[in-house]
Amino acid sequence: MFLKMEGNGRRRTIGMNLLSRMQTRAMMLAKIVTAVIGIAVSYAGTYGWGINGVGSAAVIFSEFLFVWLMLVSLRLGGTGAVS
């Protein structure tokens, strides 16, 4: 079921897993860096491809944050998913 979730749902599930284990500091760097990357990708997408670039940038940002949070969760001893 976890792999069938859309990107935003998977990211939120992992985020809630880390929050429930009181691992907010582990998420802080990922949130800040991916926010900056998300802004840069959005501007690049807008400049290069217009509205299609904005949509593509949102998908890239979401998947990048998902992968980062998954790696943080795995590094902290979690499974990367909530069952």
C-alpha positions in Angstrom: 0.0 0.0 0.0 2.8 2.4 0.8 4.3 2.3 -2.7 0.9 2.9 -4.2 0.6 6.3 -2.4 1.1 9.4 -4.3 4.4 11.4 -3.6 2.9 13.8 -1.2 1.3 11.1 0.9 4.5 9.0 1.1 6.5 12.1 2.2 3.9 12.9 4.8 3.8 9.4 6.1 7.6 9.3 6.6 7.5 12.7 8.1 4.9 11.7 10.6 6.9 8.6 11.4 9.9 10.7 12.2 7.8 13.2 14.2 6.2 10.4 16.2 9.6 9.1 17.2 10.5 12.7 18.3 13.2 13.0 15.5 12.4 16.6 14.5 16.1 17.6 14.4 16.8 14.9 11.8 14.2 16.5 9.5 15.3 20.1 9.9 18.3 20.0 7.5 16.3 18.0 4.9 13.4 20.5 5.0 15.6 23.6 4.7 17.8 22.3 1.9 15.0 20.9 -0.1 13.0 24.2 0.3 15.9 26.1 -1.2 16.3 23.5 -4.0 12.5 23.6 -4.6 12.6 27.4 -5.1 15.6 27.1 -7.5 13.9 24.3 -9.4 10.7 26.2 -9.6 12.4 29.3 -11.0 14.4 27.2 -13.5 11.2 25.4 -14.6 9.3 28.6 -15.0 12.1 30.3 -16.9 12.7 27.3 -19.2 9.3 25.7 -19.7 6.6 28.0 -18.3 3.6 26.4 -16.5 4.8 22.8 -17.5 8.1 23.6 -15.8 6.4 24.6 -12.6 4.5 21.3 -12.5 7.6 19.3 -13.3 9.5 21.2 -10.6 6.9 20.4 -8.0 7.2 16.7 -8.8 11.0 16.8 -8.7 10.9 18.7 -5.4 8.5 16.2 -3.9 10.4 13.2 -4.9 13.7 14.7 -3.8 12.3 15.4 -0.4 10.7 11.9 -0.2 14.1 10.2 -1.0 15.9 12.4 1.6 13.4 11.7 4.3 13.4 8.0 3.5 17.2 7.9 3.8 17.0 9.8 7.1 14.4 7.4 8.4 16.5 4.4 7.4 19.6 5.9 9.0 17.8 6.4 12.3 16.8 2.7 12.4 13.3 2.9 11.0 11.9 0.9 8.1 11.2 4.0 6.0 7.5 3.3 6.2 4.7 3.2 8.6 2.7 -0.1 8.5 
